[in-house]
Amino acid sequence: MKAVIFDLWDTLVEWPVDEAETLKRRLAADAAVDEEEFERRWLSGYRASQTGPLAASYRALGVPETLVAGHVAARHAFARSALRLRERARETIGALRARGYAIGLISVCSEEVPAAWPESELAGLFDVETFSSDCGLMKPDPEIYLRTADRLRVAAADSVFVGDGANDELGGAARVGMTPVLFVPDGTPRCPALAGWDGLRIDTLPELLEIV
């Protein structure tokens, strides 16, 4: 193996569930539609929100134009607060780099993550960062993995992908030839479909050093 590519949310950085739900409830209140209709719009617009401008996604949810900018600003503030490395993530990445591995990141995220990235504690840790909101691709699209490997100057087959399994990211990695590793920090996979996962698995990030 020549490269290790990480997922971001719930892998290197814990997803702040309560804060994210608060922002979502505020959007729902301002959209002024019933809960069922809001959820329908939320799910149908998910890809657009992760690959395009947030303002357009919030308008599609039904948020009035006068309130869109405030919601976008709140999401950017959320990212600046949330981008904090999980315990021992920095040490694990440093140890991998010391062994000669190229280090990459692929994240399904909206625009606030790359905007906040340069000032976050994650800046400078990776040789390549691929954000869905920048490239217009999402996991498990094959191209998002292949493009990242190409930028790292390694073959997909020479790469390990580490993630919690959301967005079928492990299956997507495997389908392009990467070696997927399921990260389960709480002992139970976040995605029910992965309950029977029989591939490589780690419960803490330093365990990755025993695999690669």
N, C-alpha and C positions, 0 to 999 in steps of 0.2 A: 504494500500500500504506500501511496505517495502523498495523499491528501486526506484531511478530515474536514468534513463540511457539517456545520451545525444548523439546526433550526434555532429560532430566537425565542418566541414566546413559549413558556412552560418547559423550556429546555435550559437555555442560558439565563433567561430572565423569567421570573414568575409573573404570570398574568394577574393584574390586580382586579379580581372579580368584582368586588363591591364597588370600586370606583367606576369600572366600566358599566356596571348595571345602573349606577346613578346617572351617568351621561345618557344612557339609552332611555331611561324613564323620562328624562327632561325632553329628549327628542320626541318621544311618544306624546307627551303632554302638549307640546307646541304643534305637533302635526294634527292634533284635534280629530283623530279618527278612533274608532273602537279598537280594542286590543287585537282582535283577530285580523283586522285589515292592516294594522301597523306591522304585525308579525309577517303577514304575507309580503308587504312591501320590503320589509327588512331582509327577508330571505331572498326574494327575487332580485334585490339590488346588491347582494353581498359581493359578488364578483366585481361589479362596477366600483364599489366603494374601496376595494383593495387594488384596483388597477387604474383608477382615474381620480379626478379631483373630488374631494370631500364635499365641496359646496354643491356640486351637481347631484351627488347622492342624497344630500339632505333635502334638496328641493324635491327630488323624486319621492321622498318619504312624506312630503306634504308640509314641511316646515316653511312658514312664511318668509319671504325674501328678506324682510327687515330683521329676522332673527338668525339667518343662516351664518353670517359672519361671527356672531357670538358663539355659536355651537362649534364652528371650525376652530376658533381660538381656544375654546375649552378643551378640544381634543388635542391640540398641540401642547397645551399645558399638561395634560394627562401624560403624554409621552415623555416630556421633560422630567416628570416626577417618577415615572414607572421604569425607566431604563436604568435599572440597578442590577448588577451581576449577582447571580445565585452564588451561594457559598462555595468556594473552592473552584469556581469556574475559571478565574484568572490563572490560578496555579496550574490547572489542568491544561489550558491552552498554552501556557508557557512551557510546560514539560513536553508537550507534543511538538512545539516549534523547536525546542532544543534537540529533539530526536530527528529533526530534518523534515517534518511534515509541512506541506503547505496547508494553510488554514483558511477555510471559506465559511460563508454564512448565506443561507437562503431563508428569507422571511416573507410570509404572506402578511402584509401590513398595509395600512393606509398611509397617506402622505406625511403624517406627523412624525413617523419614525425616522425616515431619512432626513427630515428637516431638523429634528432634535439630535441626530446622531453625532455630528461633529463636536458638540459640547458635552456629550455623554461620556461615561466612564468606559464604554465599549469601543470608542474611537481608537483606531490604531492597532487593535488586536488581531485584525484579519487581513489576509492578503487580498481577498476579494469579498465584497458584500453585494448580494443580489436582493433587491427589494421589489416585490411585486408591483408596488405603486409606481416605481420608476420604469420597469421593463414591460409592463402590460401583460405579464405572464403570472400564473399561479401554480403552486404545487397542487396536483401531481402532473401538470403539463410536462411532457418530456423535455421540452426545450429549455425550461428554467434550470434543470439539472445539467444538461449538456452545455449550455452557455456558461454556467459557473465553472464547470470542469475545464472547459476550453480556456477561460480567462486565467485559471490556475495553472494552465499548461500541463494538465495531466489527463489521462484517459478516464472516462467514467468508471471503468472496471478497476482502476487503481485508486478508487476513492471510497471512503466510508462516510455514510450519512447518518447523523445522530439526531433523533427527535422524539417527541412525545407521541407522534403518530397522527395528529390532527390533519385534516385535509388529505387523507390517504397518502401522506408524504413518504411513508416507508415503502408502500407498494410502488409509488412513482419512482423512487430511487432504485428499487430492485429491478424495475422494468427497463431501466437504461443501463443496467449492469453494475450499479453501485452496491456496496455491502451495507444493508440497513441495520441500525442498532436502535432498539427501543429503549427510551429513557423513562423509567418509572420511579420518580422520587418518592412517591407515597405508597408504593407497594402494589397499587392497583392501576392498570392502564386507564388513562383519562377517556379513551375511546372504547366503548363496550365491544366493538368489533375486534379489538385486539386482545380480548380476554384469553383467547387460545393461542396467542403468539408463540411460535416455537423457534423463532430465530434468536439472534444475539440480543442480549438484554442487560442493562445496567441499572442499578438503583441509585448510584452516586456518580458524579462525573469523573472522579479519579479512577473509578473502575475501568474506564475506557483505556487507560494506560496498560491494563493487563490484556486487552484484546488486540490492540494494534502493535 
